[in-house]
């Protein structure tokens, strides 16, 4: 599912809401999650999962074409851990 499909599904299930309002709500939720993560905070949606940021240390990698050693800088990457309810539903429990 992509963002526009999510917006359409929510708008279809809530006919009292204008599609533009649903789009603003969805975009605001995503922006808040992104904003919190960019500050290093953890975002938890009970039953769904938790978004957090992990730090990857600098390392020496390899260029797959040439085999040459390449320095890879330290970076921060998003991490998602599923919640128990989501795992149970995916596994048919």
Biopython code that builds the backbone (N, CA, C, O; Angstrom):
import numpy as np
from Bio.PDB.StructureBuilder import StructureBuilder

atoms = [
    (1, "UNK", "N", (0.852, -1.179, 0.000)),
    (1, "UNK", "CA", (0.000, 0.000, 0.000)),
    (1, "UNK", "C", (0.893, 1.236, 0.000)),
    (1, "UNK", "O", (1.867, 1.313, 0.748)),
    (2, "UNK", "N", (0.550, 2.182, -0.835)),
    (2, "UNK", "CA", (1.287, 3.432, -0.874)),
    (2, "UNK", "C", (0.459, 4.521, -0.187)),
    (2, "UNK", "O", (-0.714, 4.318, 0.125)),
    (3, "UNK", "N", (1.078, 5.662, 0.040)),
    (3, "UNK", "CA", (0.448, 6.738, 0.796)),
    (3, "UNK", "C", (-0.909, 7.148, 0.201)),
    (3, "UNK", "O", (-1.882, 7.322, 0.935)),
    (4, "UNK", "N", (-0.970, 7.300, -1.109)),
    (4, "UNK", "CA", (-2.234, 7.729, -1.732)),
    (4, "UNK", "C", (-3.326, 6.679, -1.549)),
    (4, "UNK", "O", (-4.494, 7.033, -1.393)),
    (5, "UNK", "N", (-2.966, 5.390, -1.566)),
    (5, "UNK", "CA", (-3.949, 4.339, -1.326)),
    (5, "UNK", "C", (-4.448, 4.375, 0.114)),
    (5, "UNK", "O", (-5.633, 4.161, 0.373)),
    (6, "UNK", "N", (-3.539, 4.647, 1.050)),
    (6, "UNK", "CA", (-3.931, 4.771, 2.456)),
    (6, "UNK", "C", (-4.902, 5.931, 2.631)),
    (6, "UNK", "O", (-5.923, 5.797, 3.305)),
    (7, "UNK", "N", (-4.585, 7.058, 2.029)),
    (7, "UNK", "CA", (-5.451, 8.235, 2.127)),
    (7, "UNK", "C", (-6.821, 7.927, 1.541)),
    (7, "UNK", "O", (-7.841, 8.279, 2.133)),
    (8, "UNK", "N", (-6.855, 7.273, 0.385)),
    (8, "UNK", "CA", (-8.122, 6.938, -0.258)),
    (8, "UNK", "C", (-8.946, 5.979, 0.596)),
    (8, "UNK", "O", (-10.158, 6.149, 0.723)),
    (9, "UNK", "N", (-8.293, 4.965, 1.186)),
    (9, "UNK", "CA", (-8.999, 3.989, 2.011)),
    (9, "UNK", "C", (-9.609, 4.661, 3.248)),
    (9, "UNK", "O", (-10.755, 4.386, 3.603)),
    (10, "UNK", "N", (-8.845, 5.537, 3.897)),
    (10, "UNK", "CA", (-9.364, 6.234, 5.081)),
    (10, "UNK", "C", (-10.525, 7.147, 4.682)),
    (10, "UNK", "O", (-11.529, 7.221, 5.391)),
    (11, "UNK", "N", (-10.390, 7.843, 3.549)),
    (11, "UNK", "CA", (-11.459, 8.735, 3.081)),
    (11, "UNK", "C", (-12.718, 7.936, 2.747)),
    (11, "UNK", "O", (-13.831, 8.379, 3.031)),
    (12, "UNK", "N", (-12.540, 6.753, 2.138)),
    (12, "UNK", "CA", (-13.695, 5.920, 1.794)),
    (12, "UNK", "C", (-14.410, 5.405, 3.045)),
    (12, "UNK", "O", (-15.638, 5.315, 3.066)),
    (13, "UNK", "N", (-13.651, 5.073, 4.076)),
    (13, "UNK", "CA", (-14.231, 4.541, 5.305)),
    (13, "UNK", "C", (-14.815, 5.628, 6.202)),
    (13, "UNK", "O", (-15.554, 5.333, 7.141)),
    (14, "UNK", "N", (-14.483, 6.881, 5.913)),
    (14, "UNK", "CA", (-14.982, 8.009, 6.704)),
    (14, "UNK", "C", (-15.564, 9.066, 5.772)),
    (14, "UNK", "O", (-14.936, 10.100, 5.544)),
    (15, "UNK", "N", (-16.756, 8.821, 5.233)),
    (15, "UNK", "CA", (-17.319, 9.752, 4.240)),
    (15, "UNK", "C", (-17.593, 11.154, 4.787)),
    (15, "UNK", "O", (-17.763, 12.099, 4.016)),
    (16, "UNK", "N", (-17.635, 11.291, 6.111)),
    (16, "UNK", "CA", (-17.856, 12.618, 6.699)),
    (16, "UNK", "C", (-16.602, 13.489, 6.641)),
    (16, "UNK", "O", (-16.663, 14.690, 6.906)),
    (17, "UNK", "N", (-15.454, 12.876, 6.290)),
    (17, "UNK", "CA", (-14.205, 13.637, 6.179)),
    (17, "UNK", "C", (-13.897, 13.922, 4.715)),
    (17, "UNK", "O", (-14.058, 13.063, 3.848)),
    (18, "UNK", "N", (-13.457, 15.126, 4.468)),
    (18, "UNK", "CA", (-13.035, 15.534, 3.137)),
    (18, "UNK", "C", (-11.692, 14.855, 2.824)),
    (18, "UNK", "O", (-10.869, 14.683, 3.724)),
    (19, "UNK", "N", (-11.461, 14.468, 1.558)),
    (19, "UNK", "CA", (-10.205, 13.790, 1.204)),
    (19, "UNK", "C", (-8.994, 14.683, 1.488)),
    (19, "UNK", "O", (-7.942, 14.175, 1.875)),
    (20, "UNK", "N", (-9.119, 15.979, 1.308)),
    (20, "UNK", "CA", (-8.011, 16.895, 1.611)),
    (20, "UNK", "C", (-7.681, 16.880, 3.104)),
    (20, "UNK", "O", (-6.514, 16.952, 3.489)),
    (21, "UNK", "N", (-8.712, 16.788, 3.935)),
    (21, "UNK", "CA", (-8.489, 16.728, 5.382)),
    (21, "UNK", "C", (-7.786, 15.424, 5.760)),
    (21, "UNK", "O", (-6.880, 15.423, 6.592)),
    (22, "UNK", "N", (-8.204, 14.320, 5.149)),
    (22, "UNK", "CA", (-7.568, 13.027, 5.420)),
    (22, "UNK", "C", (-6.107, 13.084, 4.996)),
    (22, "UNK", "O", (-5.232, 12.579, 5.699)),
    (23, "UNK", "N", (-5.844, 13.698, 3.847)),
    (23, "UNK", "CA", (-4.462, 13.823, 3.357)),
    (23, "UNK", "C", (-3.620, 14.637, 4.341)),
    (23, "UNK", "O", (-2.472, 14.283, 4.611)),
    (24, "UNK", "N", (-4.174, 15.714, 4.873)),
    (24, "UNK", "CA", (-3.449, 16.533, 5.854)),
    (24, "UNK", "C", (-3.168, 15.734, 7.124)),
    (24, "UNK", "O", (-2.082, 15.835, 7.695)),
    (25, "UNK", "N", (-4.143, 14.944, 7.566)),
    (25, "UNK", "CA", (-3.973, 14.131, 8.777)),
    (25, "UNK", "C", (-2.858, 13.110, 8.587)),
    (25, "UNK", "O", (-1.964, 12.994, 9.424)),
    (26, "UNK", "N", (-2.916, 12.369, 7.478)),
    (26, "UNK", "CA", (-1.903, 11.341, 7.203)),
    (26, "UNK", "C", (-0.517, 11.976, 7.081)),
    (26, "UNK", "O", (0.452, 11.471, 7.648)),
    (27, "UNK", "N", (-0.427, 13.080, 6.341)),
    (27, "UNK", "CA", (0.868, 13.754, 6.181)),
    (27, "UNK", "C", (1.394, 14.281, 7.508)),
    (27, "UNK", "O", (2.598, 14.227, 7.761)),
    (28, "UNK", "N", (0.514, 14.787, 8.352)),
    (28, "UNK", "CA", (0.929, 15.281, 9.668)),
    (28, "UNK", "C", (1.466, 14.146, 10.529)),
    (28, "UNK", "O", (2.479, 14.312, 11.210)),
    (29, "UNK", "N", (0.804, 13.002, 10.507)),
    (29, "UNK", "CA", (1.274, 11.847, 11.284)),
    (29, "UNK", "C", (2.674, 11.442, 10.827)),
    (29, "UNK", "O", (3.572, 11.253, 11.648)),
    (30, "UNK", "N", (2.852, 11.311, 9.508)),
    (30, "UNK", "CA", (4.168, 10.924, 8.991)),
    (30, "UNK", "C", (5.233, 11.966, 9.325)),
    (30, "UNK", "O", (6.352, 11.611, 9.694)),
    (31, "UNK", "N", (4.895, 13.239, 9.198)),
    (31, "UNK", "CA", (5.862, 14.302, 9.501)),
    (31, "UNK", "C", (6.253, 14.283, 10.984)),
    (31, "UNK", "O", (7.415, 14.513, 11.320)),
    (32, "UNK", "N", (5.297, 14.013, 11.863)),
    (32, "UNK", "CA", (5.602, 13.944, 13.293)),
    (32, "UNK", "C", (6.526, 12.762, 13.606)),
    (32, "UNK", "O", (7.445, 12.881, 14.416)),
    (33, "UNK", "N", (6.273, 11.628, 12.957)),
    (33, "UNK", "CA", (7.146, 10.465, 13.154)),
    (33, "UNK", "C", (8.548, 10.786, 12.664)),
    (33, "UNK", "O", (9.527, 10.505, 13.354)),
    (34, "UNK", "N", (8.651, 11.370, 11.478)),
    (34, "UNK", "CA", (9.955, 11.726, 10.913)),
    (34, "UNK", "C", (10.665, 12.751, 11.796)),
    (34, "UNK", "O", (11.865, 12.639, 12.049)),
    (35, "UNK", "N", (9.915, 13.750, 12.263)),
    (35, "UNK", "CA", (10.503, 14.786, 13.117)),
    (35, "UNK", "C", (11.048, 14.217, 14.419)),
    (35, "UNK", "O", (12.146, 14.568, 14.849)),
    (36, "UNK", "N", (10.272, 13.337, 15.039)),
    (36, "UNK", "CA", (10.712, 12.734, 16.300)),
    (36, "UNK", "C", (11.958, 11.883, 16.077)),
    (36, "UNK", "O", (12.900, 11.931, 16.868)),
    (37, "UNK", "N", (11.958, 11.107, 14.999)),
    (37, "UNK", "CA", (13.115, 10.252, 14.722)),
    (37, "UNK", "C", (14.356, 11.069, 14.387)),
    (37, "UNK", "O", (15.469, 10.686, 14.747)),
    (38, "UNK", "N", (14.172, 12.190, 13.702)),
    (38, "UNK", "CA", (15.325, 13.028, 13.354)),
    (38, "UNK", "C", (15.958, 13.647, 14.600)),
    (38, "UNK", "O", (17.128, 14.029, 14.583)),
    (39, "UNK", "N", (15.178, 13.745, 15.684)),
    (39, "UNK", "CA", (15.713, 14.240, 16.955)),
    (39, "UNK", "C", (16.258, 13.110, 17.817)),
    (39, "UNK", "O", (16.724, 13.335, 18.934)),
    (40, "UNK", "N", (16.193, 11.883, 17.282)),
    (40, "UNK", "CA", (16.720, 10.730, 18.007)),
    (40, "UNK", "C", (15.721, 10.059, 18.922)),
    (40, "UNK", "O", (16.077, 9.154, 19.678)),
    (41, "UNK", "N", (14.458, 10.497, 18.863)),
    (41, "UNK", "CA", (13.425, 9.915, 19.721)),
    (41, "UNK", "C", (12.885, 8.624, 19.125)),
    (41, "UNK", "O", (13.043, 8.357, 17.934)),
    (42, "UNK", "N", (12.248, 7.833, 19.970)),
    (42, "UNK", "CA", (11.609, 6.584, 19.569)),
    (42, "UNK", "C", (10.115, 6.852, 19.467)),
    (42, "UNK", "O", (9.547, 7.539, 20.315)),
    (43, "UNK", "N", (9.475, 6.310, 18.429)),
    (43, "UNK", "CA", (8.041, 6.484, 18.240)),
    (43, "UNK", "C", (7.391, 5.117, 18.334)),
    (43, "UNK", "O", (7.713, 4.213, 17.562)),
    (44, "UNK", "N", (6.469, 4.966, 19.288)),
    (44, "UNK", "CA", (5.813, 3.677, 19.498)),
    (44, "UNK", "C", (4.327, 3.808, 19.206)),
    (44, "UNK", "O", (3.653, 4.696, 19.728)),
    (45, "UNK", "N", (3.824, 2.904, 18.354)),
    (45, "UNK", "CA", (2.403, 2.816, 18.064)),
    (45, "UNK", "C", (1.952, 1.479, 18.616)),
    (45, "UNK", "O", (2.213, 0.435, 18.017)),
    (46, "UNK", "N", (1.278, 1.504, 19.753)),
    (46, "UNK", "CA", (0.913, 0.273, 20.467)),
    (46, "UNK", "C", (0.194, -0.698, 19.548)),
    (46, "UNK", "O", (-0.721, -0.317, 18.817)),
    (47, "UNK", "N", (0.613, -1.949, 19.590)),
    (47, "UNK", "CA", (0.000, -2.991, 18.786)),
    (47, "UNK", "C", (0.537, -3.051, 17.369)),
    (47, "UNK", "O", (0.370, -4.060, 16.684)),
    (48, "UNK", "N", (1.182, -1.981, 16.920)),
    (48, "UNK", "CA", (1.720, -1.946, 15.559)),
    (48, "UNK", "C", (3.229, -2.136, 15.568)),
    (48, "UNK", "O", (3.751, -3.055, 14.937)),
    (49, "UNK", "N", (3.928, -1.261, 16.285)),
    (49, "UNK", "CA", (5.378, -1.381, 16.354)),
    (49, "UNK", "C", (6.026, -0.101, 16.823)),
    (49, "UNK", "O", (5.355, 0.861, 17.197)),
    (50, "UNK", "N", (7.346, -0.110, 16.794)),
    (50, "UNK", "CA", (8.117, 1.044, 17.258)),
    (50, "UNK", "C", (9.167, 1.421, 16.220)),
    (50, "UNK", "O", (9.879, 0.567, 15.691)),
    (51, "UNK", "N", (9.245, 2.713, 15.942)),
    (51, "UNK", "CA", (10.258, 3.261, 15.048)),
    (51, "UNK", "C", (11.365, 3.847, 15.906)),
    (51, "UNK", "O", (11.090, 4.547, 16.880)),
    (52, "UNK", "N", (12.602, 3.570, 15.556)),
    (52, "UNK", "CA", (13.724, 4.157, 16.270)),
    (52, "UNK", "C", (14.863, 4.386, 15.286)),
    (52, "UNK", "O", (14.776, 4.019, 14.114)),
    (53, "UNK", "N", (15.923, 4.994, 15.779)),
    (53, "UNK", "CA", (17.086, 5.288, 14.948)),
    (53, "UNK", "C", (18.276, 4.534, 15.511)),
    (53, "UNK", "O", (18.544, 4.587, 16.712)),
    (54, "UNK", "N", (18.982, 3.839, 14.648)),
    (54, "UNK", "CA", (20.189, 3.137, 15.064)),
    (54, "UNK", "C", (21.387, 3.780, 14.383)),
    (54, "UNK", "O", (21.299, 4.265, 13.255)),
    (55, "UNK", "N", (22.507, 3.772, 15.093)),
    (55, "UNK", "CA", (23.720, 4.350, 14.545)),
    (55, "UNK", "C", (24.617, 3.235, 14.020)),
    (55, "UNK", "O", (24.892, 2.257, 14.715)),
    (56, "UNK", "N", (25.061, 3.402, 12.796)),
    (56, "UNK", "CA", (26.016, 2.461, 12.219)),
    (56, "UNK", "C", (27.378, 3.130, 12.222)),
    (56, "UNK", "O", (27.540, 4.242, 11.719)),
    (57, "UNK", "N", (28.354, 2.441, 12.793)),
    (57, "UNK", "CA", (29.696, 2.991, 12.897)),
    (57, "UNK", "C", (30.375, 3.053, 11.530)),
    (57, "UNK", "O", (29.992, 2.358, 10.589)),
    (58, "UNK", "N", (31.394, 3.905, 11.453)),
    (58, "UNK", "CA", (32.202, 3.984, 10.237)),
    (58, "UNK", "C", (32.923, 2.654, 10.051)),
    (58, "UNK", "O", (33.268, 1.979, 11.020)),
    (59, "UNK", "N", (33.143, 2.287, 8.788)),
    (59, "UNK", "CA", (33.809, 1.018, 8.512)),
    (59, "UNK", "C", (34.484, 1.087, 7.157)),
    (59, "UNK", "O", (34.317, 2.051, 6.410)),
    (60, "UNK", "N", (35.237, 0.067, 6.855)),
    (60, "UNK", "CA", (35.847, -0.040, 5.538)),
    (60, "UNK", "C", (35.033, -1.063, 4.747)),
    (60, "UNK", "O", (34.919, -2.223, 5.142)),
    (61, "UNK", "N", (34.473, -0.618, 3.633)),
    (61, "UNK", "CA", (33.683, -1.493, 2.778)),
    (61, "UNK", "C", (34.449, -1.806, 1.503)),
    (61, "UNK", "O", (35.607, -1.417, 1.350)),
    (62, "UNK", "N", (33.809, -2.495, 0.614)),
    (62, "UNK", "CA", (34.418, -2.860, -0.667)),
    (62, "UNK", "C", (33.512, -2.416, -1.810)),
    (62, "UNK", "O", (32.292, -2.568, -1.750)),
    (63, "UNK", "N", (34.132, -1.864, -2.854)),
    (63, "UNK", "CA", (33.410, -1.553, -4.072)),
    (63, "UNK", "C", (33.152, -2.872, -4.779)),
    (63, "UNK", "O", (34.110, -3.562, -5.130)),
    (64, "UNK", "N", (31.891, -3.256, -5.006)),
    (64, "UNK", "CA", (31.608, -4.569, -5.588)),
    (64, "UNK", "C", (32.128, -4.739, -7.015)),
    (64, "UNK", "O", (32.377, -5.867, -7.443)),
    (65, "UNK", "N", (32.296, -3.660, -7.751)),
    (65, "UNK", "CA", (32.795, -3.763, -9.132)),
    (65, "UNK", "C", (34.302, -3.951, -9.198)),
    (65, "UNK", "O", (34.813, -4.775, -9.956)),
    (66, "UNK", "N", (35.007, -3.158, -8.376)),
    (66, "UNK", "CA", (36.468, -3.183, -8.471)),
    (66, "UNK", "C", (37.132, -3.954, -7.349)),
    (66, "UNK", "O", (38.291, -4.350, -7.471)),
    (67, "UNK", "N", (36.414, -4.172, -6.258)),
    (67, "UNK", "CA", (37.000, -4.844, -5.101)),
    (67, "UNK", "C", (37.860, -3.904, -4.266)),
    (67, "UNK", "O", (38.474, -4.323, -3.284)),
    (68, "UNK", "N", (37.903, -2.642, -4.656)),
    (68, "UNK", "CA", (38.710, -1.635, -3.966)),
    (68, "UNK", "C", (38.103, -1.297, -2.605)),
    (68, "UNK", "O", (36.882, -1.226, -2.466)),
    (69, "UNK", "N", (38.956, -1.090, -1.605)),
    (69, "UNK", "CA", (38.501, -0.708, -0.272)),
    (69, "UNK", "C", (37.950, 0.720, -0.308)),
    (69, "UNK", "O", (38.539, 1.613, -0.917)),
    (70, "UNK", "N", (36.807, 0.913, 0.358)),
    (70, "UNK", "CA", (36.152, 2.218, 0.386)),
    (70, "UNK", "C", (35.782, 2.529, 1.828)),
    (70, "UNK", "O", (35.234, 1.683, 2.533)),
    (71, "UNK", "N", (36.088, 3.755, 2.264)),
    (71, "UNK", "CA", (35.687, 4.172, 3.606)),
    (71, "UNK", "C", (34.205, 4.528, 3.602)),
    (71, "UNK", "O", (33.761, 5.330, 2.780)),
    (72, "UNK", "N", (33.439, 3.937, 4.518)),
    (72, "UNK", "CA", (32.014, 4.222, 4.664)),
    (72, "UNK", "C", (31.848, 5.001, 5.959)),
    (72, "UNK", "O", (32.242, 4.537, 7.029)),
    (73, "UNK", "N", (31.262, 6.187, 5.852)),
    (73, "UNK", "CA", (31.090, 7.044, 7.026)),
    (73, "UNK", "C", (30.047, 6.485, 7.980)),
    (73, "UNK", "O", (29.201, 5.673, 7.605)),
    (74, "UNK", "N", (30.132, 6.939, 9.217)),
    (74, "UNK", "CA", (29.099, 6.568, 10.209)),
    (74, "UNK", "C", (27.788, 7.190, 9.761)),
    (74, "UNK", "O", (27.773, 8.280, 9.188)),
    (75, "UNK", "N", (26.685, 6.492, 10.027)),
    (75, "UNK", "CA", (25.391, 7.023, 9.628)),
    (75, "UNK", "C", (24.303, 6.533, 10.567)),
    (75, "UNK", "O", (24.472, 5.569, 11.313)),
    (76, "UNK", "N", (23.187, 7.231, 10.501)),
    (76, "UNK", "CA", (22.013, 6.866, 11.288)),
    (76, "UNK", "C", (20.983, 6.269, 10.332)),
    (76, "UNK", "O", (20.738, 6.813, 9.255)),
    (77, "UNK", "N", (20.385, 5.155, 10.729)),
    (77, "UNK", "CA", (19.415, 4.476, 9.875)),
    (77, "UNK", "C", (18.125, 4.231, 10.661)),
    (77, "UNK", "O", (18.168, 3.976, 11.864)),
    (78, "UNK", "N", (16.972, 4.309, 9.975)),
    (78, "UNK", "CA", (15.708, 4.022, 10.650)),
    (78, "UNK", "C", (15.590, 2.529, 10.924)),
    (78, "UNK", "O", (16.076, 1.700, 10.155)),
    (79, "UNK", "N", (14.934, 2.202, 12.035)),
    (79, "UNK", "CA", (14.738, 0.808, 12.428)),
    (79, "UNK", "C", (13.300, 0.653, 12.890)),
    (79, "UNK", "O", (12.779, 1.507, 13.607)),
    (80, "UNK", "N", (12.652, -0.441, 12.478)),
    (80, "UNK", "CA", (11.279, -0.695, 12.865)),
    (80, "UNK", "C", (11.194, -2.057, 13.528)),
    (80, "UNK", "O", (11.657, -3.058, 12.980)),
    (81, "UNK", "N", (10.607, -2.087, 14.694)),
    (81, "UNK", "CA", (10.394, -3.345, 15.408)),
    (81, "UNK", "C", (8.891, -3.553, 15.525)),
    (81, "UNK", "O", (8.181, -2.701, 16.059)),
    (82, "UNK", "N", (8.405, -4.688, 15.023)),
    (82, "UNK", "CA", (6.966, -4.940, 15.051)),
    (82, "UNK", "C", (6.468, -5.155, 16.473)),
    (82, "UNK", "O", (7.195, -5.645, 17.337)),
    (83, "UNK", "N", (5.219, -4.778, 16.697)),
    (83, "UNK", "CA", (4.573, -5.001, 17.981)),
    (83, "UNK", "C", (4.022, -6.413, 18.055)),
    (83, "UNK", "O", (3.879, -7.086, 17.034)),
    (84, "UNK", "N", (3.717, -6.854, 19.248)),
    (84, "UNK", "CA", (3.232, -8.218, 19.468)),
    (84, "UNK", "C", (1.926, -8.479, 18.716)),
    (84, "UNK", "O", (1.768, -9.537, 18.107)),
    (85, "UNK", "N", (0.998, -7.537, 18.751)),
    (85, "UNK", "CA", (-0.285, -7.717, 18.074)),
    (85, "UNK", "C", (-0.079, -7.900, 16.565)),
    (85, "UNK", "O", (-0.701, -8.774, 15.961)),
    (86, "UNK", "N", (0.779, -7.090, 15.958)),
    (86, "UNK", "CA", (1.049, -7.205, 14.530)),
    (86, "UNK", "C", (1.688, -8.552, 14.209)),
    (86, "UNK", "O", (1.287, -9.214, 13.252)),
    (87, "UNK", "N", (2.670, -8.959, 14.995)),
    (87, "UNK", "CA", (3.315, -10.268, 14.766)),
    (87, "UNK", "C", (2.305, -11.392, 14.877)),
    (87, "UNK", "O", (2.298, -12.306, 14.053)),
    (88, "UNK", "N", (1.454, -11.334, 15.886)),
    (88, "UNK", "CA", (0.442, -12.387, 16.071)),
    (88, "UNK", "C", (-0.532, -12.437, 14.895)),
    (88, "UNK", "O", (-0.883, -13.526, 14.439)),
    (89, "UNK", "N", (-0.969, -11.300, 14.403)),
    (89, "UNK", "CA", (-1.910, -11.283, 13.272)),
    (89, "UNK", "C", (-1.250, -11.784, 11.994)),
    (89, "UNK", "O", (-1.891, -12.458, 11.188)),
    (90, "UNK", "N", (0.027, -11.460, 11.802)),
    (90, "UNK", "CA", (0.741, -11.955, 10.626)),
    (90, "UNK", "C", (0.930, -13.451, 10.665)),
    (90, "UNK", "O", (0.979, -14.106, 9.623)),
    (91, "UNK", "N", (1.039, -14.001, 11.872)),
    (91, "UNK", "CA", (1.261, -15.437, 12.039)),
    (91, "UNK", "C", (-0.034, -16.204, 12.273)),
    (91, "UNK", "O", (0.003, -17.381, 12.632)),
    (92, "UNK", "N", (-1.172, -15.560, 12.075)),
    (92, "UNK", "CA", (-2.474, -16.219, 12.151)),
    (92, "UNK", "C", (-2.923, -16.589, 13.537)),
    (92, "UNK", "O", (-3.703, -17.529, 13.697)),
    (93, "UNK", "N", (-2.461, -15.887, 14.541)),
    (93, "UNK", "CA", (-2.858, -16.194, 15.928)),
    (93, "UNK", "C", (-3.968, -15.280, 16.379)),
    (93, "UNK", "O", (-4.433, -15.387, 17.513)),
]
sb = StructureBuilder()
sb.init_structure("model")
sb.init_model(0)
sb.init_chain("A")
sb.init_seg("    ")
for serial, (resi, resn, name, xyz) in enumerate(atoms, 1):
    if name == "N":
        sb.init_residue(resn, " ", resi, " ")
    sb.init_atom(name, np.array(xyz, "f"), 0.0, 1.0, " ", f" {name:<3s}", serial, name[0])
structure = sb.get_structure()
